[in-house]
Amino acid sequence: MQNATDSLTIVRPDDWHLHLRDGAVLDAVVPDSARQFARAIIMPNLKPPVTTTALALAYRDRIIAALARAGIGEGSFTPLMTLYLTDNTSAQEIATAKASGAVHGVKLYPAGATTNSDAGVTDLLGRCRPALEALQKSGMPLLVHGEVTDKDIDLFDREAVFIDRVMIPLRKALPELKVVFEHITTRQGAEYVRDAEGPIAATITAHHLLYNRNALFLGGMRPHWYCLPVLKRETHRQALVEAATGDSRRFFLGTDSAPHPKGLKEHACGCAGCYTALHAMELYATAFDSVGRIDRLEAFASLNGPAFYGLPVNQGTLTLNRAHYEIPAELSMGNDTLVPLAAGESLGWRIADGS
């Protein structure tokens, strides 16, 4: 890593949690990720969800075709596929996924937890036990959306309750299962991942590093800051920054970039998700620089994730310069428009041309 006051060159980073959708949306958004990242873990919550290896391979082919249509050369960006865990996922399907070489994880969505999660798990250690045991044997990680969905649990407490109700019993029952606690949002989540025994890691988004829940209500309801898990108190944001910029190798970059049409965000029942793929590395650089730890960005963005997934570190580099970057107000997305997070605001870092 080269580090100077006004320029930072790091090993080319990866995105360990990305939503690309499908069809025209896929065509519109995949170039943003490919411009910055060498690889990305692709979320499987399509309609219908990606529940089998065959569906994952077909989805990978559509992503590669979209890259080609965008003029992005083969090998410039590698989609790492995942399966959507259901109550009926079999041990054989896990073995097939592992043998494919293209599937790199299995995603747990508690039923109803987030966008397109209605087919998610209802009985994790009951009906899913054979699949989880096969996953533990395979060495592929379980990627966990860590929130309970009980209506009687306050929205802002659902991650902390999930740790007690689900995560601790799961990892006690299957202590060698690799687990990625996705997009953690709380001090409890950060401390649990930091201190727990066994193979566990966590992704952290740029928006949870930069903003607290006040951002949802600044000057009125701001739907483009609405995501799940929702933004939390300032004390939780500070804990996430400490984790991301600290010495633990258990934390790494996962944007959770989630495109939705402007009209479905600015809606009576707006969709959850922040679009950050356009300016992900600028956002992360801003967060790390805000606490004087820009030198820690390479480990978080480029080194810790491959180490946990057992993949090689990328060969290329990415350079960020300290420069004015104004986030566009809107982007084209097929026949719709897409509003990126913090549209119209300015950042102090910009990816160098040619990176």
QUITA-V600063 format. One record per backbone hydrogen bond with DSSP energy under -0.5 kcal/mol. CO is the residue of the C=O (numbers start at 1). NH is the residue of the N-H. E is the energy in kcal/mol with one decimal. If there is no record, write none. Layout:
[[CO NH E] [CO NH E]]
This chain:
[[2 9 -2.4] [4 7 -0.6] [6 322 -2.7] [7 4 -2.7] [8 10 -0.5] [8 320 -3.1] [9 2 -1.7] [10 318 -2.6] [13 38 -2.6] [14 16 -0.6] [15 41 -2.2] [17 256 -3.0] [17 257 -0.6] [18 20 -0.6] [18 43 -3.0] [22 25 -1.1] [22 26 -1.0] [23 27 -2.0] [24 28 -1.7] [25 29 -2.2] [26 30 -2.3] [29 32 -1.1] [29 33 -1.0] [30 34 -2.3] [31 35 -1.6] [32 36 -0.5] [33 36 -1.2] [33 37 -3.0] [38 78 -2.6] [39 15 -2.4] [40 42 -0.6] [40 80 -3.3] [41 18 -2.1] [41 43 -0.5] [44 46 -2.0] [44 50 -2.5] [49 51 -1.4] [50 84 -2.7] [52 56 -2.1] [53 57 -2.7] [54 58 -2.0] [55 59 -2.3] [56 60 -2.5] [57 61 -2.0] [58 62 -1.7] [59 63 -2.1] [60 64 -2.6] [61 65 -2.2] [62 66 -2.0] [63 67 -2.3] [64 68 -2.1] [65 69 -2.3] [66 70 -1.4] [67 72 -2.7] [68 71 -1.6] [71 73 -0.6] [73 76 -2.0] [77 79 -0.6] [78 40 -1.7] [79 81 -0.7] [80 42 -2.7] [81 104 -3.4] [81 105 -0.6] [83 85 -0.7] [83 107 -3.6] [86 89 -1.3] [90 94 -1.4] [91 95 -2.0] [92 96 -2.5] [93 97 -2.4] [94 98 -2.4] [95 99 -2.2] [96 100 -1.3] [97 101 -0.6] [97 103 -0.8] [98 101 -1.0] [102 81 -2.0] [104 141 -0.7] [105 83 -1.7] [106 143 -3.2] [107 85 -2.7] [107 109 -0.7] [108 110 -0.6] [108 145 -2.5] [109 121 -1.6] [110 113 -2.3] [114 117 -1.3] [117 112 -1.3] [117 120 -2.1] [121 111 -2.0] [123 127 -0.7] [123 128 -1.4] [126 129 -1.1] [128 132 -2.5] [129 133 -2.5] [130 134 -2.0] [131 135 -2.2] [132 136 -2.6] [133 137 -2.0] [134 138 -2.0] [135 139 -1.5] [135 140 -0.6] [141 106 -1.9] [141 143 -0.6] [142 144 -0.6] [142 180 -2.7] [143 108 -3.4] [143 145 -0.5] [144 146 -1.0] [144 182 -2.1] [145 110 -0.5] [145 147 -1.6] [150 153 -1.6] [152 154 -0.5] [154 157 -2.0] [154 158 -0.6] [155 158 -0.8] [157 161 -2.2] [158 148 -1.3] [158 162 -1.5] [159 163 -1.6] [160 164 -1.2] [161 165 -2.8] [162 166 -2.8] [162 167 -2.1] [163 168 -2.5] [166 170 -2.6] [167 171 -2.5] [168 172 -1.7] [169 173 -2.2] [170 174 -2.0] [174 177 -1.7] [178 142 -2.9] [179 181 -0.6] [179 201 -2.0] [180 144 -2.9] [180 182 -1.1] [181 184 -0.6] [181 203 -1.3] [186 190 -2.2] [187 191 -2.7] [188 192 -2.4] [189 193 -2.3] [190 194 -2.3] [191 195 -2.0] [192 196 -2.3] [198 200 -1.1] [199 179 -1.8] [201 181 -3.2] [202 252 -2.2] [203 184 -1.9] [204 254 -1.4] [205 209 -0.8] [206 210 -1.7] [207 211 -2.2] [212 215 -2.0] [213 216 -1.3] [214 217 -1.6] [215 218 -0.5] [216 222 -2.5] [217 219 -0.9] [217 220 -1.3] [221 223 -0.6] [222 225 -1.8] [223 226 -1.5] [225 227 -0.5] [226 273 -2.7] [232 213 -2.5] [233 236 -0.7] [233 237 -1.8] [234 238 -2.5] [235 239 -1.4] [236 240 -2.1] [237 241 -2.3] [238 242 -2.2] [239 243 -2.1] [240 244 -2.9] [241 245 -2.3] [242 246 -0.5] [243 246 -0.8] [248 251 -0.6] [250 202 -2.7] [252 204 -1.5] [253 16 -2.0] [257 19 -1.7] [261 264 -1.2] [261 265 -1.2] [262 265 -0.7] [262 266 -2.9] [264 271 -2.2] [265 267 -1.7] [267 270 -1.0] [274 258 -2.2] [274 276 -0.8] [275 341 -2.6] [276 279 -0.7] [277 280 -0.6] [279 283 -2.3] [280 284 -2.6] [281 285 -2.5] [282 286 -2.0] [283 287 -2.1] [284 288 -2.6] [285 289 -2.7] [286 290 -1.6] [288 291 -1.1] [288 293 -2.5] [289 292 -1.7] [293 296 -2.0] [294 297 -1.4] [296 300 -1.6] [297 301 -2.9] [298 302 -2.9] [298 303 -0.9] [299 303 -1.0] [299 304 -2.8] [300 253 -1.8] [301 14 -2.0] [303 307 -1.7] [304 308 -1.9] [305 309 -2.5] [306 310 -1.2] [306 311 -2.3] [316 12 -2.5] [318 10 -2.7] [319 352 -3.1] [320 8 -2.8] [321 323 -1.1] [321 350 -2.4] [325 327 -0.6] [325 347 -2.8] [327 344 -2.2] [331 338 -2.6] [333 336 -2.3] [336 333 -2.6] [337 262 -3.1] [338 331 -2.5] [338 340 -0.6] [340 343 -1.3] [342 345 -2.2] [345 327 -2.8] [347 325 -2.1] [348 323 -0.7] [350 321 -3.1] [352 355 -2.0]]
